[in-house]
């Protein structure tokens, strides 16, 4: 359980760092998708997209 002070501090950080928070959230979603949800076909498609992006 979080204290009221910790909740307030978290909210203050979230409000001040909206873009960073969004990036962390998307990264978390992507990792979960790759580790738990994606099929082999999905992973191969993602690999191709990543290879293209890295070029």
C-alpha positions as CSV (number, residue, x, y, z in Angstrom):
1,X,0.0,0.0,0.0
2,X,1.3,3.4,-0.9
3,X,1.3,6.3,1.5
4,X,-0.5,9.5,0.6
5,X,2.8,11.3,0.3
6,X,4.1,8.6,-2.2
7,X,0.9,8.8,-4.2
8,X,1.2,12.6,-4.4
9,X,4.9,12.3,-5.4
10,X,4.0,9.7,-8.1
11,X,1.2,11.9,-9.5
12,X,3.5,15.0,-9.5
13,X,6.2,13.0,-11.5
14,X,3.6,11.6,-13.9
15,X,2.2,15.1,-14.6
16,X,5.6,16.5,-15.2
17,X,6.9,13.6,-17.3
18,X,3.9,12.7,-19.6
19,X,6.0,11.7,-22.6
20,X,8.5,9.7,-20.6
21,X,5.6,7.9,-18.9
22,X,4.0,7.1,-22.2
23,X,7.3,5.7,-23.6
24,X,7.7,3.5,-20.5
25,X,4.1,2.2,-20.9
26,X,4.5,1.4,-24.6
27,X,7.8,-0.3,-23.9
28,X,6.1,-2.4,-21.2
29,X,3.3,-3.3,-23.6
30,X,5.7,-4.3,-26.3
31,X,7.7,-6.6,-24.0
32,X,4.6,-8.3,-22.7
33,X,3.3,-8.8,-26.3
34,X,6.6,-10.4,-27.4
35,X,7.0,-12.5,-24.3
36,X,3.5,-13.7,-23.7
37,X,1.1,-13.0,-26.6
38,X,2.7,-13.0,-30.0
39,X,2.6,-16.0,-32.3
40,X,5.6,-17.2,-34.2
41,X,4.2,-15.4,-37.3
42,X,3.8,-12.2,-35.3
43,X,7.4,-12.4,-34.0
44,X,8.8,-12.9,-37.6
45,X,6.8,-9.9,-38.8
46,X,8.2,-7.8,-35.9
47,X,11.7,-9.0,-36.6
48,X,11.3,-7.8,-40.2
49,X,10.0,-4.4,-39.0
50,X,12.9,-4.0,-36.6
51,X,15.5,-5.0,-39.2
52,X,14.0,-2.4,-41.6
53,X,14.0,0.3,-38.9
54,X,17.6,-0.4,-38.0
55,X,18.8,0.1,-41.6
